[in-house]
């Protein structure tokens, strides 16, 4: 009881101050040690129906103040954590760093045979779990026969994009192998007569290879995904927290780095961004052990549907009452917007386009609470990470996919560039898109992201400096101080309110301690 009262008291003290001496935090505090965590499974069907027809997690209230994105510092930025880390937007990665992604030096060793320890024989394309000559575990996935290079390109390229954005992903690399590279482990089975398992044979292996594309040089192209370090314990959901993780204290539907995934997924057409395509790992780092959150399985992106080309309806829910009623009462005479999409005949891309793409309309295959809770500042944060990729950055990343058809590479680049630009135009318009604040030469400087990329004219703004009482939260305007320079800097905390003169609802409060920017508050 005494401990509970102490926590309540400390919480009350914490709420009385807006800033502390170590703000802004760029890295989350050292995570608490997690000795053990339960492995949990999630039914794909249950996840679909519970999200499609249920109302999971805490949603934005219809009236009253909105629930802002959480797990952020005083600048409104997510901190380096078990979920996400600052990368390309904050410190530009070189071409080589973009190509490398989470690491491209751990491809399966060619110094010896690869031992199959598990085989996927169902579905359109087969796959294997192997151990290489160095006893490292990999998941080997192939392209569908009618779409060579499609899924493997998506996996290789998109895993590196998500890594550059800041998310934790596995190492996905392209490999080129022959059946001679593989030996079958003694305990590998396949379905036999009447579904009874039997030991896998060489004939079974060759039958599986007959179902995947073969290159002109006689090799088979595949994705080799290095097993994640640590113990897999099941997927994180898009709502709630893990009760066995003492570090997981912010409901996932309110995390900014999860809400903003909607923007990134829309850009890459990652419509299969469901919970089971993420994975929690009980991760050990030196003397620390904690739960780390990974994204994985990117075969259903960039027009790929992994085993087939993606559906033309990608970017819309499987089902909504409104759309179903519209089709019923109009006898199908009012086609949805995605029905007007046109796709070039590029088997290695599938269905990926930019002309009908609308980031405001795009949704994954079924709803999730985090995406539905997003607010304009969540979208702004996601959009600035997306627009940080230049055309040349994207050209470098696409080259990792080793597409043999230059037209396919050109089309991917065109789509990613145009979709990126639509995202910037849509979400930078919702807020005052100023960022990267700093005091330099006695003046407050910033970057107008909307103007930088030509998405909108440079914002015209007015400024009003204020003194800030860190204990009460009171702002006292400083008379006559309306330029980029605060003039004589008052003791303690102070700041400036920047207002969009064309849309006064769009404001930014920039808080400073001396000449250090310690806080950002946005309104719209």
Secondary structure, 3 states (H helix, E strand, C coil): CHHHHHHHHHHHHHHHCCCCCCCCCCECCCCCCCCCCCCCCCCHHHHHHHHHHCCCCCCCCCCCCCCCCECECCCCCECECCCECCCCCCCCCCHHHHHHCCCCCCCCCCCCCEEEEEEECCCCCCEEEEECCCCCEEEEEECECCCCCHHHHHHHHHHHHHHHHCECECCEEEEEECHHHEEECCCCEEECHHHCEEECCHHHHHHHHCCECCCCCCCEEEEEEECCCCEECCCCCCCCCCCCCCCCCCCHHHEHHHHCHHHHHHHHCCCCCCHHHEEEEEEEECCEEEEEEEECCCCCCCCECCCCECCCCCCCCCCCHHHHHHHHHCCCCCCCHHHHCCCCCCCCCCCCCCCCCCCCCCCCCCCCHHHHCCCHHHHHHHHHHHCCCCHHHHHHHHHCCCCCCHHHHHHHHHHHHHHHHHHHHHHHCCCCCEEEEEEECCEEEEEEHHHHCCCCCCCCEEEEEEEECCCCCCEEECCCCCCCCCCCCCCCEEEEEEEECCCCCCEEEEEEECCEEEEEEEEC
